[in-house]
Amino acid sequence: MAITESHPARPGGGDPPTAETPGPRRSRRWRRPVLLGLGALLATAVVVLAILAGTYQPVQFGDSYGGSFPGLPAGTGLRDVNTFGAATGQIYAPPQSGVFSVMPSIYNHGPETVTIEAVSILSPQAQANIARGIAPWPLVPAGPVRWMFQYTRPDQKGPTSGSSVVGVSLPPGQGMSLGIPLRMSGICYDPNGWTGADVIYVKERFLFFTHWVAVHFQPDLILHEPSNPSGPGAEPAKDIVCPAGRSE
């Protein structure tokens, strides 16, 4: 008699179960750290770019000053002084009640275009003081600052000069002459006192960032200390000189 082996029946029949193959869940394990790493790199890049953009200040003095700006009053008696030897000298503005103008220049030394938002002989602090009732001294702005590009290029687009510098784009490698109308802050002056100015303040914008930049110019402007014959801070009448009929 043949002996046959018996095997327990498998429910439902079919092949025996095999080991489970790795599912898609395992293949995703690396994604989270990679994405986190990429996010950190992107955030770092954004911060670095923001810092660079926020500190980008390419506007400097354009190495030219003086002359008369078209359409602006030159003033009375402005002249070069202290030019002995190799000295740069200074520009003397005699006491006057009318408007006169200075003509410094600026230059974009950077690789990117910036937009000029404002130019003033007054510092940002002095401008803020006006709102608090503190009058500027010794010079007062007397109208919009005019502008004119120093170099004309074959691919130049748009105007090359204008009656207001506000909103003008200054390309890299381009210079801009500025016509700044001014008035002395007092109708009288101290004959023994001297003051002057050698800085203009330029508000520039790059992307979403704006800065006030102090631009020193040469030769600097010198003048007798202006004074008013009355009011807060007025000097004694014996110490100042006033125009005829304006002694009080």
ChimeraX attribute file (.defattr): number of C-alpha atoms within 10 A of each C-alpha:
attribute: neighborCount
match mode: 1-to-1
recipient: residues
	/A:1	3
	/A:2	4
	/A:3	5
	/A:4	6
	/A:5	5
	/A:6	6
	/A:7	6
	/A:8	5
	/A:9	7
	/A:10	9
	/A:11	6
	/A:12	6
	/A:13	7
	/A:14	7
	/A:15	7
	/A:16	7
	/A:17	6
	/A:18	6
	/A:19	6
	/A:20	6
	/A:21	6
	/A:22	8
	/A:23	8
	/A:24	8
	/A:25	7
	/A:26	8
	/A:27	9
	/A:28	9
	/A:29	10
	/A:30	9
	/A:31	10
	/A:32	10
	/A:33	10
	/A:34	11
	/A:35	11
	/A:36	11
	/A:37	12
	/A:38	12
	/A:39	12
	/A:40	12
	/A:41	12
	/A:42	12
	/A:43	12
	/A:44	12
	/A:45	12
	/A:46	12
	/A:47	12
	/A:48	12
	/A:49	12
	/A:50	15
	/A:51	11
	/A:52	11
	/A:53	16
	/A:54	16
	/A:55	13
	/A:56	19
	/A:57	20
	/A:58	18
	/A:59	22
	/A:60	19
	/A:61	21
	/A:62	21
	/A:63	14
	/A:64	18
	/A:65	18
	/A:66	19
	/A:67	12
	/A:68	15
	/A:69	19
	/A:70	12
	/A:71	9
	/A:72	18
	/A:73	17
	/A:74	19
	/A:75	19
	/A:76	14
	/A:77	12
	/A:78	18
	/A:79	12
	/A:80	17
	/A:81	15
	/A:82	11
	/A:83	12
	/A:84	8
	/A:85	7
	/A:86	6
	/A:87	10
	/A:88	14
	/A:89	16
	/A:90	18
	/A:91	21
	/A:92	19
	/A:93	21
	/A:94	16
	/A:95	24
	/A:96	18
	/A:97	15
	/A:98	14
	/A:99	18
	/A:100	22
	/A:101	25
	/A:102	24
	/A:103	20
	/A:104	26
	/A:105	26
	/A:106	26
	/A:107	22
	/A:108	21
	/A:109	18
	/A:110	16
	/A:111	10
	/A:112	13
	/A:113	18
	/A:114	23
	/A:115	18
	/A:116	20
	/A:117	17
	/A:118	18
	/A:119	23
	/A:120	20
	/A:121	22
	/A:122	20
	/A:123	18
	/A:124	15
	/A:125	8
	/A:126	15
	/A:127	15
	/A:128	12
	/A:129	13
	/A:130	11
	/A:131	9
	/A:132	9
	/A:133	8
	/A:134	11
	/A:135	14
	/A:136	16
	/A:137	15
	/A:138	18
	/A:139	19
	/A:140	18
	/A:141	18
	/A:142	15
	/A:143	16
	/A:144	17
	/A:145	23
	/A:146	23
	/A:147	23
	/A:148	20
	/A:149	18
	/A:150	18
	/A:151	11
	/A:152	11
	/A:153	9
	/A:154	5
	/A:155	6
	/A:156	9
	/A:157	8
	/A:158	6
	/A:159	9
	/A:160	15
	/A:161	16
	/A:162	14
	/A:163	15
	/A:164	17
	/A:165	21
	/A:166	18
	/A:167	13
	/A:168	18
	/A:169	15
	/A:170	20
	/A:171	17
	/A:172	16
	/A:173	13
	/A:174	18
	/A:175	24
	/A:176	24
	/A:177	21
	/A:178	26
	/A:179	30
	/A:180	24
	/A:181	24
	/A:182	22
	/A:183	20
	/A:184	27
	/A:185	19
	/A:186	20
	/A:187	19
	/A:188	24
	/A:189	26
	/A:190	20
	/A:191	14
	/A:192	9
	/A:193	12
	/A:194	12
	/A:195	12
	/A:196	17
	/A:197	17
	/A:198	16
	/A:199	20
	/A:200	21
	/A:201	18
	/A:202	23
	/A:203	19
	/A:204	25
	/A:205	22
	/A:206	19
	/A:207	12
	/A:208	8
	/A:209	12
	/A:210	19
	/A:211	17
	/A:212	17
	/A:213	19
	/A:214	20
	/A:215	17
	/A:216	19
	/A:217	21
	/A:218	20
	/A:219	22
	/A:220	19
	/A:221	21
	/A:222	19
	/A:223	22
	/A:224	20
	/A:225	22
	/A:226	25
	/A:227	23
	/A:228	23
	/A:229	21
	/A:230	12
	/A:231	9
	/A:232	7
	/A:233	9
	/A:234	12
	/A:235	16
	/A:236	10
	/A:237	15
	/A:238	7
	/A:239	12
	/A:240	20
	/A:241	19
	/A:242	19
	/A:243	12
	/A:244	6
	/A:245	6
	/A:246	11
	/A:247	14
	/A:248	9
